[in-house]
Amino acid sequence: MIIIKEEFKAFVRQRPELISYVTKGDMTWQRFYEIWSLYGDDEKVWSKYKNENDRIANDNATNNQNFSFSSLVDWVKKVDMNQVQKGVNSMQKVVGLLQGLTGSKTGSNASSSSYEPRQVFKKFED
């Protein structure tokens, strides 16, 4: 069983285009393993995955060449500023928490350091 797994891993290393199908959610490793266990290295079976990946790579190359300022502006328009604000607020809370843990004295923390303990042998009337 371990030898078969190693053979499948070697097969996937020879065909890195299969990884993109799994990361996109189009296929699962289990499904690829089942196809591999049935058909093995048969190029007729795996050619459709290779051809599809080549087409996607060519599309990405042309998209990278068409990158322009207008596409950047379109991307910025799609950004949800409420989500960005939530992220910034979360980061501010984390920084405040870390400052509190490290003992940094800034702002409201400085007023809490004005406490002076009473001398041990001093009575209240003195």
C-alpha positions in Angstrom: 0.0 0.0 0.0 2.8 2.4 0.9 4.6 1.6 -2.4 1.4 2.4 -4.4 1.1 5.8 -2.6 4.7 6.6 -3.4 4.1 5.7 -7.0 1.1 8.0 -7.1 3.1 10.8 -5.5 5.8 10.4 -8.1 3.1 10.5 -10.9 1.8 13.8 -9.5 5.3 15.3 -9.3 5.6 14.5 -13.0 2.3 16.3 -13.7 2.2 19.5 -11.6 -0.8 20.8 -13.6 -3.0 18.4 -11.5 -2.3 20.5 -8.4 -4.2 23.5 -9.9 -7.3 21.3 -10.4 -7.3 20.4 -6.7 -6.6 23.9 -5.4 -9.5 25.3 -7.5 -11.8 22.6 -6.2 -12.5 21.2 -9.6 -11.1 17.8 -8.6 -10.0 16.0 -5.5 -6.9 14.0 -4.8 -9.1 11.0 -4.1 -10.7 11.3 -7.6 -7.3 11.6 -9.3 -6.0 8.6 -7.3 -9.0 6.6 -8.5 -8.4 7.5 -12.1 -4.8 6.7 -11.7 -5.4 3.4 -10.1 -7.8 2.4 -13.0 -5.9 3.8 -16.0 -2.3 4.3 -14.7 -0.1 6.6 -16.8 -2.3 6.4 -20.0 -1.8 9.6 -21.9 -5.2 9.5 -23.4 -6.8 9.9 -20.0 -4.4 12.5 -18.6 -4.2 14.6 -21.8 -7.4 16.5 -21.2 -6.0 17.7 -17.8 -2.7 18.7 -19.4 -4.4 20.5 -22.4 -6.8 22.3 -20.1 -3.9 23.5 -17.9 -1.9 24.7 -21.0 -5.0 26.7 -22.1 -5.3 28.3 -18.7 -1.6 29.1 -18.6 -1.9 30.8 -22.0 -4.9 32.8 -20.8 -3.0 33.9 -17.8 -0.1 35.0 -19.9 -2.3 37.2 -22.1 -4.1 38.6 -19.0 -0.7 39.6 -17.5 0.2 41.4 -20.8 -3.1 43.3 -20.7 -2.6 44.6 -17.2 -3.1 48.4 -17.1 -4.0 51.3 -14.8 -7.7 50.9 -15.6 -7.6 47.3 -14.4 -6.0 48.5 -11.2 -8.7 51.1 -10.7 -11.4 48.5 -11.3 -9.8 46.3 -8.7 -9.7 49.1 -6.2 -13.4 49.9 -6.9 -14.3 46.3 -6.0 -12.6 46.5 -2.6 -15.1 46.5 0.3 -14.0 49.4 2.5 -16.1 48.1 5.4 -14.1 44.9 5.4 -10.8 46.9 5.2 -12.0 49.0 8.2 -12.8 45.9 10.2 -9.4 44.5 9.4 -7.7 47.7 10.5 -9.7 47.8 13.8 -8.8 44.2 14.5 -5.1 45.0 14.0 -5.4 48.0 16.3 -6.9 45.7 19.0 -4.1 43.2 18.6 -1.4 45.9 18.8 -3.1 47.3 22.0 -3.2 43.8 23.5 0.4 43.2 22.7 1.4 46.6 24.2 -0.5 45.6 27.3 1.2 42.3 27.6 4.7 43.8 27.0 4.1 46.5 29.6 4.4 49.5 27.4 3.2 52.7 29.2 1.2 54.8 26.8 -2.0 56.8 27.1 -4.4 55.3 29.7 -1.8 52.8 31.0 0.3 55.7 32.3 -2.4 56.8 34.7 -2.6 53.4 36.3 1.1 53.5 37.3 0.5 56.5 39.7 -0.4 54.0 42.6 2.0 54.2 45.5 1.8 51.4 48.1 1.5 52.3 51.8 4.4 51.7 54.0 4.1 48.5 55.9 4.7 49.9 59.4 2.8 53.2 59.0 -0.5 53.5 60.8 -3.5 55.3 59.3 -3.2 58.3 61.7 0.4 59.1 60.9 
